[in-house]
């Protein structure tokens, strides 16, 4: 019988329209707010501006996800934390001073 590994962290890599869930939620909240703006101030210029804004936001979020824009959502802390003493002096300089 074939055994399958249980993968519990599937939500971490879930993608909708090429965006992670958090960025997709941001995009959908922007779409809902845009719909409210269109409903309460109905004009062709408003519709055009709202559509361009949402398209621009989608493009920016996909570039953020791919890492093409300088800002990145990386880890704040390093993978390893060490209590080793950090020597400010370079190895070559310390070796030349001994001679």
N, CA, C and O atoms as a DFTB+ gen file, in Angstrom:
396 C
 N C O
     1  1       0.836      -1.170       0.000
     2  2       0.000       0.000       0.000
     3  2       0.894       1.250       0.000
     4  3       1.902       1.303       0.704
     5  1       0.514       2.239      -0.788
     6  2       1.312       3.457      -0.894
     7  2       1.031       4.370       0.297
     8  3      -0.117       4.558       0.700
     9  1       2.108       4.934       0.848
    10  2       1.980       5.827       1.998
    11  2       2.189       7.269       1.535
    12  3       3.073       7.544       0.723
    13  1       1.380       8.180       2.051
    14  2       1.491       9.593       1.722
    15  2       1.864      10.376       2.966
    16  3       1.351      10.132       4.058
    17  1       2.762      11.314       2.777
    18  2       3.199      12.161       3.884
    19  2       2.153      13.254       4.131
    20  3       1.662      13.872       3.187
    21  1       1.823      13.483       5.374
    22  2       0.863      14.529       5.722
    23  2       1.604      15.862       5.708
    24  3       2.641      16.027       6.350
    25  1       1.047      16.799       4.966
    26  2       1.668      18.122       4.882
    27  2       0.725      19.121       5.524
    28  3      -0.292      19.492       4.939
    29  1       1.068      19.556       6.734
    30  2       0.177      20.422       7.505
    31  2       0.330      21.896       7.163
    32  3      -0.595      22.673       7.400
    33  1       1.452      22.298       6.621
    34  2       1.699      23.714       6.357
    35  2       1.368      24.085       4.913
    36  3       2.085      24.877       4.301
    37  1       0.308      23.533       4.370
    38  2      -0.017      23.795       2.971
    39  2      -0.497      25.236       2.770
    40  3      -0.381      25.784       1.674
    41  1      -1.030      25.840       3.818
    42  2      -1.504      27.221       3.686
    43  2      -0.362      28.216       3.493
    44  3      -0.586      29.309       2.973
    45  1       0.853      27.863       3.900
    46  2       1.985      28.771       3.747
    47  2       2.325      28.990       2.285
    48  3       2.813      30.059       1.918
    49  1       2.074      27.985       1.439
    50  2       2.416      28.101       0.027
    51  2       1.190      28.209      -0.862
    52  3       1.316      28.119      -2.084
    53  1       0.005      28.400      -0.287
    54  2      -1.211      28.506      -1.092
    55  2      -1.172      29.789      -1.909
    56  3      -0.824      30.853      -1.395
    57  1      -1.531      29.681      -3.189
    58  2      -1.488      30.824      -4.099
    59  2      -2.858      30.985      -4.762
    60  3      -3.486      30.003      -5.155
    61  1      -3.306      32.219      -4.879
    62  2      -4.515      32.546      -5.622
    63  2      -4.149      33.677      -6.568
    64  3      -3.686      34.728      -6.127
    65  1      -4.351      33.475      -7.849
    66  2      -3.974      34.439      -8.891
    67  2      -2.496      34.796      -8.821
    68  3      -2.120      35.921      -9.148
    69  1      -1.669      33.878      -8.410
    70  2      -0.234      34.102      -8.341
    71  2       0.221      34.881      -7.123
    72  3       1.378      35.294      -7.053
    73  1      -0.673      35.090      -6.156
    74  2      -0.338      35.845      -4.948
    75  2      -0.533      34.961      -3.718
    76  3      -1.425      34.112      -3.696
    77  1       0.302      35.160      -2.691
    78  2       0.043      34.473      -1.419
    79  2      -1.279      34.959      -0.820
    80  3      -1.817      35.982      -1.245
    81  1      -1.790      34.240       0.144
    82  2      -3.109      34.562       0.690
    83  2      -3.187      35.969       1.278
    84  3      -4.204      36.643       1.115
    85  1      -2.145      36.422       1.950
    86  2      -2.177      37.747       2.564
    87  2      -2.246      38.848       1.501
    88  3      -3.015      39.798       1.641
    89  1      -1.452      38.723       0.450
    90  2      -1.480      39.732      -0.602
    91  2      -2.772      39.652      -1.404
    92  3      -3.267      40.678      -1.870
    93  1      -3.328      38.458      -1.575
    94  2      -4.603      38.322      -2.263
    95  2      -5.716      38.970      -1.446
    96  3      -6.610      39.602      -2.009
    97  1      -5.669      38.819      -0.128
    98  2      -6.668      39.462       0.729
    99  2      -6.562      40.981       0.625
   100  3      -7.582      41.670       0.615
   101  1      -5.347      41.507       0.548
   102  2      -5.155      42.943       0.357
   103  2      -5.756      43.406      -0.970
   104  3      -6.410      44.447      -1.029
   105  1      -5.536      42.638      -2.022
   106  2      -6.080      42.968      -3.338
   107  2      -7.601      42.925      -3.320
   108  3      -8.244      43.809      -3.888
   109  1      -8.187      41.928      -2.688
   110  2      -9.644      41.820      -2.657
   111  2     -10.275      42.916      -1.809
   112  3     -11.363      43.393      -2.134
   113  1      -9.625      43.320      -0.742
   114  2     -10.162      44.435       0.047
   115  2     -10.102      45.726      -0.764
   116  3     -10.991      46.569      -0.646
   117  1      -9.073      45.891      -1.580
   118  2      -9.002      47.053      -2.456
   119  2     -10.110      47.019      -3.506
   120  3     -10.696      48.053      -3.826
   121  1     -10.397      45.840      -4.039
   122  2     -11.475      45.709      -5.023
   123  2     -12.826      46.051      -4.397
   124  3     -13.641      46.734      -5.019
   125  1     -13.069      45.585      -3.178
   126  2     -14.333      45.892      -2.506
   127  2     -14.478      47.390      -2.223
   128  3     -15.554      47.960      -2.404
   129  1     -13.403      48.012      -1.782
   130  2     -13.456      49.461      -1.552
   131  2     -13.679      50.213      -2.860
   132  3     -14.389      51.218      -2.888
   133  1     -13.081      49.732      -3.926
   134  2     -13.273      50.361      -5.229
   135  2     -14.718      50.243      -5.694
   136  3     -15.268      51.176      -6.279
   137  1     -15.329      49.091      -5.430
   138  2     -16.735      48.936      -5.785
   139  2     -17.623      49.906      -5.014
   140  3     -18.581      50.448      -5.565
   141  1     -17.306      50.123      -3.753
   142  2     -18.069      51.107      -2.975
   143  2     -17.895      52.512      -3.547
   144  3     -18.854      53.281      -3.607
   145  1     -16.680      52.846      -3.966
   146  2     -16.435      54.161      -4.562
   147  2     -17.220      54.313      -5.856
   148  3     -17.804      55.369      -6.100
   149  1     -17.243      53.294      -6.674
   150  2     -17.975      53.355      -7.945
   151  2     -19.475      53.467      -7.698
   152  3     -20.154      54.213      -8.404
   153  1     -20.004      52.751      -6.723
   154  2     -21.439      52.798      -6.449
   155  2     -21.873      54.184      -5.986
   156  3     -22.908      54.692      -6.418
   157  1     -21.083      54.794      -5.110
   158  2     -21.504      56.071      -4.542
   159  2     -21.093      57.292      -5.358
   160  3     -21.621      58.378      -5.121
   161  1     -20.192      57.159      -6.289
   162  2     -19.853      58.282      -7.170
   163  2     -19.723      57.753      -8.593
   164  3     -18.616      57.583      -9.105
   165  1     -20.845      57.498      -9.215
   166  2     -20.871      56.837     -10.509
   167  2     -20.524      57.824     -11.617
   168  3     -21.282      58.759     -11.877
   169  1     -19.380      57.622     -12.273
   170  2     -19.000      58.372     -13.468
   171  2     -17.995      57.537     -14.241
   172  3     -17.358      56.646     -13.680
   173  1     -17.856      57.821     -15.512
   174  2     -16.934      57.035     -16.336
   175  2     -15.482      57.253     -15.937
   176  3     -14.674      56.327     -15.995
   177  1     -15.154      58.459     -15.539
   178  2     -13.772      58.753     -15.118
   179  2     -13.444      57.968     -13.849
   180  3     -12.350      57.418     -13.723
   181  1     -14.381      57.916     -12.916
   182  2     -14.161      57.174     -11.672
   183  2     -13.956      55.684     -11.957
   184  3     -13.077      55.052     -11.371
   185  1     -14.756      55.137     -12.844
   186  2     -14.617      53.718     -13.191
   187  2     -13.242      53.456     -13.798
   188  3     -12.593      52.469     -13.451
   189  1     -12.791      54.328     -14.702
   190  2     -11.474      54.168     -15.323
   191  2     -10.347      54.243     -14.311
   192  3      -9.415      53.439     -14.349
   193  1     -10.432      55.213     -13.403
   194  2      -9.388      55.381     -12.382
   195  2      -9.350      54.166     -11.457
   196  3      -8.271      53.688     -11.106
   197  1     -10.508      53.669     -11.067
   198  2     -10.576      52.521     -10.163
   199  2     -10.001      51.274     -10.837
   200  3      -9.254      50.526     -10.206
   201  1     -10.333      51.044     -12.091
   202  2      -9.818      49.881     -12.807
   203  2      -8.300      49.973     -12.953
   204  3      -7.594      48.988     -12.739
   205  1      -7.802      51.145     -13.312
   206  2      -6.347      51.321     -13.440
   207  2      -5.641      51.153     -12.096
   208  3      -4.555      50.578     -12.030
   209  1      -6.255      51.652     -11.032
   210  2      -5.664      51.508      -9.703
   211  2      -5.564      50.037      -9.312
   212  3      -4.527      49.597      -8.815
   213  1      -6.632      49.274      -9.531
   214  2      -6.621      47.855      -9.159
   215  2      -5.651      47.052     -10.021
   216  3      -4.984      46.149      -9.516
   217  1      -5.561      47.364     -11.302
   218  2      -4.576      46.689     -12.155
   219  2      -3.151      47.017     -11.716
   220  3      -2.291      46.137     -11.662
   221  1      -2.910      48.282     -11.405
   222  2      -1.587      48.675     -10.920
   223  2      -1.229      48.009      -9.610
   224  3      -0.087      47.592      -9.416
   225  1      -2.200      47.901      -8.701
   226  2      -1.954      47.231      -7.427
   227  2      -1.637      45.760      -7.638
   228  3      -0.752      45.217      -6.976
   229  1      -2.353      45.102      -8.557
   230  2      -2.087      43.691      -8.842
   231  2      -0.679      43.508      -9.409
   232  3       0.027      42.576      -9.024
   233  1      -0.274      44.376     -10.305
   234  2       1.072      44.286     -10.894
   235  2       2.140      44.515      -9.836
   236  3       3.144      43.802      -9.800
   237  1       1.931      45.500      -8.981
   238  2       2.903      45.783      -7.916
   239  2       3.011      44.603      -6.953
   240  3       4.113      44.231      -6.550
   241  1       1.879      44.016      -6.584
   242  2       1.913      42.889      -5.647
   243  2       2.571      41.653      -6.259
   244  3       3.274      40.924      -5.560
   245  1       2.355      41.406      -7.547
   246  2       3.027      40.260      -8.171
   247  2       4.527      40.488      -8.278
   248  3       5.310      39.549      -8.133
   249  1       4.937      41.740      -8.533
   250  2       6.378      42.028      -8.557
   251  2       6.984      41.919      -7.163
   252  3       8.118      41.464      -7.015
   253  1       6.235      42.335      -6.135
   254  2       6.718      42.173      -4.766
   255  2       6.905      40.700      -4.431
   256  3       7.883      40.322      -3.787
   257  1       5.973      39.882      -4.864
   258  2       6.048      38.457      -4.577
   259  2       7.232      37.812      -5.282
   260  3       7.902      36.953      -4.709
   261  1       7.495      38.221      -6.525
   262  2       8.608      37.649      -7.278
   263  2       9.954      38.199      -6.830
   264  3      10.991      37.630      -7.171
   265  1       9.964      39.286      -6.080
   266  2      11.207      39.856      -5.585
   267  2      11.864      40.804      -6.566
   268  3      13.061      41.069      -6.450
   269  1      11.118      41.323      -7.529
   270  2      11.709      42.234      -8.509
   271  2      11.812      43.655      -7.982
   272  3      12.548      44.466      -8.544
   273  1      11.098      43.971      -6.925
   274  2      11.178      45.286      -6.309
   275  2      12.098      45.164      -5.103
   276  3      12.141      44.116      -4.459
   277  1      12.836      46.231      -4.790
   278  2      13.856      46.191      -3.757
   279  2      13.365      45.751      -2.391
   280  3      14.098      45.067      -1.676
   281  1      12.168      46.111      -2.008
   282  2      11.654      45.727      -0.698
   283  2      11.304      44.252      -0.707
   284  3      10.675      43.758      -1.642
   285  1      11.712      43.558       0.331
   286  2      11.424      42.125       0.392
   287  2      10.884      41.777       1.769
   288  3      11.171      42.449       2.760
   289  1      10.104      40.723       1.804
   290  2       9.538      40.239       3.046
   291  2      10.340      39.032       3.503
   292  3       9.844      37.905       3.490
   293  1      11.569      39.269       3.903
   294  2      12.451      38.186       4.345
   295  2      12.329      38.029       5.859
   296  3      11.581      38.749       6.521
   297  1      13.078      37.078       6.380
   298  2      13.091      36.861       7.821
   299  2      13.758      38.033       8.523
   300  3      14.678      38.662       8.000
   301  1      13.269      38.302       9.714
   302  2      13.867      39.357      10.523
   303  2      15.072      38.818      11.271
   304  3      16.093      39.497      11.383
   305  1      14.959      37.617      11.776
   306  2      16.024      37.027      12.568
   307  2      16.842      36.060      11.714
   308  3      16.315      35.470      10.770
   309  1      18.125      35.895      12.037
   310  2      18.930      34.918      11.294
   311  2      18.511      33.492      11.637
   312  3      17.798      33.258      12.613
   313  1      18.971      32.536      10.813
   314  2      18.623      31.141      11.066
   315  2      19.263      30.638      12.351
   316  3      18.659      29.855      13.085
   317  1      20.482      31.085      12.622
   318  2      21.191      30.632      13.813
   319  2      21.595      31.835      14.650
   320  3      21.998      32.870      14.119
   321  1      21.486      31.690      15.940
   322  2      21.939      32.717      16.865
   323  2      23.089      32.123      17.656
   324  3      22.958      31.053      18.251
   325  1      24.220      32.825      17.662
   326  2      25.406      32.297      18.309
   327  2      25.895      33.272      19.369
   328  3      25.740      34.486      19.239
   329  1      26.483      32.721      20.413
   330  2      27.073      33.559      21.452
   331  2      28.588      33.663      21.275
   332  3      29.291      34.117      22.178
   333  1      29.083      33.246      20.121
   334  2      30.514      33.286      19.849
   335  2      30.987      34.742      19.786
   336  3      30.307      35.597      19.218
   337  1      32.148      35.014      20.369
   338  2      32.704      36.361      20.366
   339  2      33.074      36.770      18.933
   340  3      33.752      36.031      18.219
   341  1      32.626      37.934      18.537
   342  2      32.929      38.444      17.202
   343  2      34.224      39.234      17.283
   344  3      34.304      40.229      18.004
   345  1      35.246      38.792      16.540
   346  2      36.528      39.453      16.518
   347  2      36.497      40.523      15.439
   348  3      36.282      40.216      14.267
   349  1      36.709      41.776      15.824
   350  2      36.653      42.880      14.875
   351  2      37.901      42.886      13.991
   352  3      37.836      43.308      12.837
   353  1      39.019      42.429      14.514
   354  2      40.264      42.450      13.773
   355  2      40.299      41.328      12.737
   356  3      39.923      40.195      13.040
   357  1      40.739      41.627      11.542
   358  2      40.802      40.631      10.479
   359  2      41.935      39.636      10.759
   360  3      42.897      39.975      11.448
   361  1      41.828      38.430      10.238
   362  2      42.813      37.377      10.469
   363  2      44.176      37.758       9.904
   364  3      45.203      37.534      10.546
   365  1      44.186      38.333       8.703
   366  2      45.458      38.684       8.064
   367  2      46.182      39.763       8.867
   368  3      47.402      39.710       9.023
   369  1      45.440      40.729       9.368
   370  2      46.055      41.793      10.135
   371  2      46.620      41.254      11.450
   372  3      47.706      41.660      11.862
   373  1      45.908      40.357      12.107
   374  2      46.387      39.773      13.360
   375  2      47.629      38.943      13.130
   376  3      48.526      38.939      13.973
   377  1      47.709      38.242      12.020
   378  2      48.872      37.417      11.701
   379  2      50.104      38.271      11.393
   380  3      51.214      37.911      11.786
   381  1      49.923      39.400      10.694
   382  2      51.053      40.249      10.328
   383  2      51.586      40.997      11.545
   384  3      52.773      41.324      11.572
   385  1      50.767      41.281      12.546
   386  2      51.217      41.976      13.754
   387  2      52.099      41.072      14.622
   388  3      52.970      41.561      15.341
   389  1      51.876      39.760      14.555
   390  2      52.652      38.842      15.367
   391  2      54.088      38.700      14.843
   392  3      54.993      38.379      15.614
   393  1      54.302      38.930      13.566
   394  2      55.637      38.714      12.972
   395  2      56.565      39.846      13.250
   396  3      57.718      39.817      12.822
